[in-house]
């Protein structure tokens, strides 16, 4: 049994989170295959049908019949796990084909699949200082935790620039000698604020000041432009980005992460990044499902068009109802609350009384005082679901005596 003094320290740590109102409650749900976004919520002694409004399976590809069939077929052909790291028996035909497909998606020489988007960022950024001695990484202040973790692992000089602030970025680039190795690390779509980086102008600054570019496209791959190559493809800038990082866990409905880049960059990362070398590879069935999903979304832009239309439909309803939300240019719709306790209470009321699952987003995911419910409407959230959501929100806002434009 854990010694009492250690139990006290753990209890203190958890209680501090509770007291701040940001203790995270995990909803026990089971999605209904073929009926996305419907799911069953399991609580102590009962079950409840719900509609999920916060899934990152943006296009419902995790329940696509062709993807499911690809997973089943791979299990029948190759079994379940991969059986090892990529170097020791864990590179299967499915992995190789998936990497070829991802490289083609981003018009790069090669791609490298890792176990998650988090690991892809952490392993790749974390190894860069070994490859580039004297490296300086310039990081957008709103970069994802996995990018921050990778930069910390790199143990090199880092400079934080103001979010999407080109003037601030350039002023900091000017302080560095031109021959100093440097990487500008940023995201295309920022998932909590629904905004898009000025990718082209960042590339211009990278060219001007001799910097490499590293972009996190996890909330954009599969979602934007003709084949789903993300914001870089939409803007015609894939060739100006040195390293594109993406995920298989959002638009593609599976799990895993990857990078796509020039052959020599991929070779260096796969040869030196411990997060890649010492980790068992994703199962063959996962690689097969992701491969099928990427192929489908390359030739099925209709899903993306429908998805954007549904996101705009929800934003339109929020505008008409005068809700305080981030009216961005992406598919993500954050409804602002501004208080962790109220945010959790609203989420509880929505799922318990209306069967609507919208997870509260609190610190450290977002800054204190900017707590929110993050809605991610999919192509399958129809008008009736949206109407039901608006009725529920109106009721909950009245229940807690909240003003729509100032709820904190």
N, C-alpha and C positions, 0 to 999 in steps of 0.2 A: 504493500500500500504506500502511496506517495506520502512522504513526511509532511506533517501538519504545516510546518512553516512554508513549505513550497505550495501547498494547497491555498494558503492564505494569500500568497502573492498572485496566484492565478485567479482566485476569486476577486481580488482587488482590481486586477486588470479588466476582467469582464464587467464588474460592477461600474467601473468608470465609464465604460461604453454605454451601459444601460442608463446611467444617470444623465448622460448627454442626449438620450433619446435616439441613439443611432444603433442600438442592438439589432442585428440582422436576423430576421425570421425567414427560415427556408420553407417555402410552400411545398408540400408533398403532393405532387401532381403526376398524372399519367395522361399523356396526350392520346387522343383517339385517332388511330391510323386511318387515313382517308377522310377525316372530318376536321382537318385543321381550320380554324384555331380552337376547336372545342377540346376540352380536357376534363378529367375527373380530379377533383381535389379531395384528398384523404385527410381527415382530421381524426381526433381521438377515437371516436366510435361511430363515425358516419362518413358518408360520401356525398359530394355535391358536384353537379355539372357546372362548369365554368367556361367562359370565353377568355382566352389568353390575349392580352393586349401589349405584352412586353417582351415577346420572344425575339431573339436575334436570328431565328430561322426566317429571315425576312420574306422569302418567296415560297415558303412551305415545301422546299425541296427535300426536307427530311422525311416527307411522306409521299413523295412522288413515286408512282408505281414502277417506273423504269429504274429509278435509283434503288428502290427496295429489291427489285429483281436482280440487279447487279450485285448487291450485297449478298443475297441468298446464293446466287450462283458461285460467287467467290468462296463462300464458306463451304459449299458442297465440293468445290474443286480443290481448295487449298487448306481447309480447316479454319481455325479461329485465329490464334495469335501468330505473329510473324516468326517467333522463335529466336530472336536475337537482335543485336544492334545492326545497323546497316552494314558494318564491316564484317560482322560474324553471322552470316546466314540470314540476316534480316532484310536484304535487298531482294524483293520478289519482282516478278515481271510486272505486277500491278503498280509497284512504286516507280519503276522505270518509265512505264507508259504515262503515269500521272505527271511525272516531272517533265516529260517531253511535251505533254499537252499544256502545262502551265507556262513553260518557256515560250511556246507558240502564242499563248494568250497575250503575253506581254511583249512579244517581239524581242525576246532576249535569247542569248546563246543557250543558257541552261537555267534550270530551276533546281531547288533543293527543298525537299519536304521534311519538316520536323514535326514533333509530336503535338505542338499547339502554336497558336499565334504568339502567345506569351513567350514560349521558349524560342521561337524564331527571332523575335526582337532581342531577347536577353542574350542568346547565344551569339548572334551576329554582331550586335553592337559591342558586346562584351569582349569579343576577340579582336576588334579592330586595332586596338593599341599595340597588340603583339605584331600585327602585320605592318602597321604604320607607326614606328617609333616617333615620339614627340607629337603625337596626334592631339588635336583640340576638337572637341565635339560641340557644336552650337545647336542647342535644343530649344524648341518652342516650349514656352512655359506650361502649355496645356497638353503636352504629350502624355500618352498612356503610361500607366505604371510599369508596364513591361519594358518600355523604352527607357524609362528612368532607371529601372533596375539594370538594364544592359549597360547604360552609360556609367553607372556606379561600378559595375564589375570591370569595366575597361580601365579604371584607375588612372585615367588621364585627365588633363585639364578639360574642364567643361565650362561653357558659357550659356546662360539662359537668356533668351531674347523674348520680348513681349509678344503675346499671342498674335500671330499673323501681322506683325508690325515690321514692315520692310525697312523703314527708316532706322528702327532700333537694331535690326539685324545687320544692316550695312554699317552702322556706326561701330558695331562690335567686330565685324570683319576687318574694318580699317585698322584696328589695333594690332592685327596679326601680320607678321611678315608673309609675303606672297608665297614663299617656298615652304611655309609651315604646313604639314599635312593637316587637313581639316575636313570635317563632315558636317553638313547641315542636315539635321534630323527633324522631321516633321511629319504630320499626318495630312491626308487629303481631306477626308471627312472627319470632323471632330464629333464623336458620337453623343456627347452630353450637351453640346451647344448648337448642334445642327448647322454648323457653318463649314465652309470650304476654304482651304488655304489658297493663297495667290501663287499657285504652283509655277506658272511661267516666269513670274518676276523673281521668285526665289531661284529658279534655274539661271536667270540672267545674272543675279548676284553671285551665284556659284561659279559661273564662267569668268566673271570679272575678277573674282578674288581667289581663283584657283582652288575651289572646294569641291569635294564629292557631295552627291545628294543621296539621301536615304529617306524614302517615303513609306509610311504605314498606310496601306490602302484597305485595311480589313473591313471597313464599313462601306467600301465602294466596289470591291471586286465582285463580279457577277451582277452588279446593280446598275452600272452605267455604261452607256454607249452600245455600239452595235453587237459586239461579242461578249460584253461584260468585263472588259479589261480595266474598268474603273475610271476614275477622273483623269488619270494620265492618258488613257486611250481617248477619252472624250475630247481632251484638249490637244491631242496630237503631240504629246510630250514624252511618251514612253522612252524614246531614244535619248532624252536629255536627263533622265533619272538613272543614276548609277545602280542603285539597289532598290527594287520594289519588294515590299513585304506584304504578304496577304494571308488570309485564313481560309480554311475549308469549313469553318464552323458557323458561318453566318449565311450568306446568300446560298452557299452550296449545301447546307443542311447536314454536314458531317462533322468531323473533328480533325484538327491538325492545322499546321501553319506551314508557310513556305517563304522562300526568297527567290527572286528571279534577277539575274544579272549577267554580266559578261562572264565568259567561261573561266577566266583566270581568277575572278573574284569568288565564284562558286567553289572552285577547286581549293582556294585558300581557306575558305570558311569550313568546308567539309573536312579538311585536313587538320584544322587547328582548334575548332570550337568544341569545347568539352560537352556543352549542352546537346550537341549533335552526336559526337563520337560515342559517348557512354550511355546512351538512352536506347532502350528497345524501340524499334521502329513501329509505326502505326500498323494495325492488323491489315493483312491483304484485303479483307472484305471492306475495310474503311477506305483504303486506297481505291478499290474498284468502284465503290459507291461515289466517291469524290470525282473520279475520272468520268463516270457517266454523267454526273451532275454538271461538271464543267462543259462537257460536250453538248449537253442539252441546251444550256443557257447561252452557248456560243451561237446557236442557230434559232433560238426562241426568244427574240426580243419582246414579244408580246407580253410576257410576264413582267418585264421591266416597265413597259408602258402602263400596264394595269396597276402596278404597284405605285408608280408616281401619281397616277390619277387618284388612287385611294388615299394616299397621303395628303394630297391637296384637298380632297373632299373633307377630311377630318379638320384640317387647318381652317377651311371655310366655315365649318360649324363653330369652331372655337372663336373665330373672328366675330361671327354674328352674335354669339353669346357673350362676347366681351371678356373672355377669359385671358388671364395673364400667361401667355405661352411664348416660347421662342419661335417666331415666325420665320424660320430659315429657309434655305433653298434646297434642303435635302429631304430625305424620306423620314427623318426622325422628328418627332413632335413632343418636345419637353413642356409639360404643364407645370408652371412654377408654383411652389408652395412657400418656401422660405423658412420653414421651421421643421426640425426633425420629428418632434412629437406629433404635430398635426399631420405631417406627411404620412407617418405610420398609421395614424388613426383613420385617415381618409382611405388608405389602402385596405385596412381591415374592414371598414364599413362597405367598401365597394365589393369585396369578395364575399363577405358574409351575407350581405343583404341583397346584392344584385347579381352575384355570380360573375363578377368582372374582376379579372386579375391584372392589376397594374402595380408593379413593385416600386416601393419608395427608393429613391436614390439619394443617399446621404454622404456626408464626409466619411472617408477621404476621397471618395470617387468624385465629388464636387466640393467646392469651397463651402465652409459653414455659412449659413444664411441664404444659400441658393438651392436648398433641397427641392426636389421635384418628383413628379411622376413622369416617367419617360415612355410615351406611347409610340409603338412601332406598328402602324397599320400595314396589313399585308394585302395581296390581291384578293384574299378570301374574306376580308372584313367588309361585308356588304352594307348597304344603306340601313337595313333594319338593325344590324348590330350597332351602327353608329348612332342611330336614333335612340336605342336603348342606353347607350353610353351617356349621351347628353342628358337624358332624363335622370340617370343615376347620379351624374355629377351635380346637376342642379339640386337634387335632393340632399346630397352629402354636403354641399356648400352651405345649404340652409341649416342642416343639422348642426354644423359646427359654427354657425353664425359668421361665415367668412365672406369678406368682400371680394368680388372677382378680380379686381385690379390690385388689391393689397391684402394678402392673406396672412402675412407674417406678423 
